[in-house]
Amino acid sequence: MNGLGLHDVVVRYPGATAPAVDGVSLHVAPGEVLALLGPSGCGKSSLLRAVAGLEPLAGGAVTWDGASVVDVPVHRRGFGLVFQDGQLFTHRDVGGNVAYGLSSGGLSWRSSASGRSHRVAELLELVGLAGYERREVATLSGGERQRVALARALAPAPRLLLLDEPLSALDRSLRERLAVDLRAVLVATGTTAVFVTHDQDEAFAVADRVAVLADGRLLQVDTPPELWLRPASREVARFLGYEAFVPVGDPAAAPLLAATGPRSGSVLALAEGAFVVTPGDTAAKGTVLGVTSRRGRSEVRVDVPGVGPVTALAPVGARWDAGDVVGLRIDGSAIASLD
Ligand SMILES: Nc1ncnc2c1ncn2[C@@H]1O[C@H](COP(=O)(O)OP(=O)(O)OP(=O)(O)O)[C@@H](O)[C@H]1O
């Protein structure tokens, strides 16, 4: 099979009671971007490092185009790496950092100085930093550094790019913008990539498919819409942000099913926003537990009979006190079903 193959990969650290990666099998097709998503300590980085060749395998195999790379040293795998902190060379300027990436490739622009500088300019333009060649690394913002790290890693046209939480040191709004830009760059260059993150939104923004890991095991791998609409288990659903579960046969499910239409699974999973606080006669009611404000809207913790505590959305500025009973409209698009 072309692309990256993981076959029952096991990573075990000396002295650890359980393996960090415990029999993970996955395939990443050429040109595909796969996110490894999971809580801290679930083994995402260990798996990525095993693919890179930075950690030895305790079991299983890593293949590229069907051939094992287990005995191929890190620098001969043709895989690029981007880390959380970019790891730029501070004694080189931006252009020097990107040109370093070129020198590790075996491609034709290596031969001429003008070919090299043209390629550096092209890569900087690709990552949104046209004209930055002579800037000192120390003068760059965190987001700019990560863009340079990406350009440097893409310079030798790696057959696989491995990104370990490349955006997690940045603040939220910058992270959201860069996630979109990162996907655009990976798609524009047709780069096959594996992207590690603990942030669901980021995984969904960057990847074609998302692999959810917990305790070193693969729980589910699917496209973002499939994963969101059909989480394979409560564990996956909880990790994606579903916060309440109602069996389909439960009386409390009736108004929910009226909003979603018939569903095939046996349990409904409710995400934040499955209820919207609405005045007037509504299908459901809840008792306010508390109110917080986030990103220009109010989030109201409400206790809904038969469902439990959930986060309902409300217009910003609206005021309630704990104990108030509020009407709730149901948004079927925030309700998934599982077996
Ligand atoms: N070098 C190491 N030596 C021993 N144990 C390690 C080492 N690196 C990681 N571990 C352990 O392996 C498990 C998986 O760690 P890993 O860093 O792969 O998880 P992660 O999902 O990437 O976490 P995070 O999001 O916090 O980086 C953890 O229990 C961790 O403590």
Ligand as a Chemical Component Dictionary entry (heavy atoms), coordinates in Angstrom:
data_LIG
# 
_chem_comp.id                   LIG 
_chem_comp.type                 NON-POLYMER 
_chem_comp.pdbx_formal_charge   0 
_chem_comp.three_letter_code    LIG 
# 
loop_
_chem_comp_atom.comp_id 
_chem_comp_atom.atom_id 
_chem_comp_atom.alt_atom_id 
_chem_comp_atom.type_symbol 
_chem_comp_atom.charge 
_chem_comp_atom.model_Cartn_x 
_chem_comp_atom.model_Cartn_y 
_chem_comp_atom.model_Cartn_z 
_chem_comp_atom.pdbx_ordinal 
LIG N1  N1  N 0 11.441 9.447  27.227 1  
LIG C1  C1  C 0 10.495 8.862  27.981 2  
LIG N2  N2  N 0 10.822 8.012  28.989 3  
LIG C2  C2  C 0 9.877  7.417  29.737 4  
LIG N3  N3  N 0 8.558  7.596  29.572 5  
LIG C3  C3  C 0 8.168  8.437  28.599 6  
LIG C4  C4  C 0 9.110  9.114  27.758 7  
LIG N4  N4  N 0 8.414  9.884  26.874 8  
LIG C5  C5  C 0 7.103  9.694  27.164 9  
LIG N5  N5  N 0 6.955  8.826  28.185 10 
LIG C6  C6  C 0 5.675  8.356  28.749 11 
LIG O1  O1  O 0 4.942  7.738  27.712 12 
LIG C7  C7  C 0 3.562  8.087  27.780 13 
LIG C8  C8  C 0 3.137  8.764  26.486 14 
LIG O2  O2  O 0 3.815  10.002 26.378 15 
LIG P1  P1  P 0 3.707  10.901 25.070 16 
LIG O3  O3  O 0 4.616  12.074 25.246 17 
LIG O4  O4  O 0 3.887  10.066 23.878 18 
LIG O5  O5  O 0 2.184  11.362 25.160 19 
LIG P2  P2  P 0 1.452  12.566 24.445 20 
LIG O6  O6  O 0 0.096  12.066 24.131 21 
LIG O7  O7  O 0 2.261  13.079 23.320 22 
LIG O8  O8  O 0 1.365  13.632 25.616 23 
LIG P3  P3  P 0 1.474  15.249 25.570 24 
LIG O9  O9  O 0 0.273  15.742 24.787 25 
LIG O10 O10 O 0 1.412  15.634 27.009 26 
LIG O11 O11 O 0 2.780  15.571 24.909 27 
LIG C9  C9  C 0 3.417  8.964  29.011 28 
LIG O12 O12 O 0 3.010  8.158  30.085 29 
LIG C10 C10 C 0 4.808  9.496  29.249 30 
LIG O13 O13 O 0 5.031  9.748  30.614 31 
# 
loop_
_chem_comp_bond.comp_id 
_chem_comp_bond.atom_id_1 
_chem_comp_bond.atom_id_2 
_chem_comp_bond.value_order 
_chem_comp_bond.pdbx_ordinal 
LIG N1  C1  SING 1  
LIG C1  N2  SING 2  
LIG C1  C4  DOUB 3  
LIG N2  C2  DOUB 4  
LIG C2  N3  SING 5  
LIG N3  C3  DOUB 6  
LIG C3  C4  SING 7  
LIG C3  N5  SING 8  
LIG C4  N4  SING 9  
LIG N4  C5  DOUB 10 
LIG C5  N5  SING 11 
LIG N5  C6  SING 12 
LIG C6  O1  SING 13 
LIG C6  C10 SING 14 
LIG O1  C7  SING 15 
LIG C7  C8  SING 16 
LIG C7  C9  SING 17 
LIG C8  O2  SING 18 
LIG O2  P1  SING 19 
LIG P1  O3  DOUB 20 
LIG P1  O4  SING 21 
LIG P1  O5  SING 22 
LIG O5  P2  SING 23 
LIG P2  O6  DOUB 24 
LIG P2  O7  SING 25 
LIG P2  O8  SING 26 
LIG O8  P3  SING 27 
LIG P3  O9  DOUB 28 
LIG P3  O10 SING 29 
LIG P3  O11 SING 30 
LIG C9  O12 SING 31 
LIG C9  C10 SING 32 
LIG C10 O13 SING 33 
# 
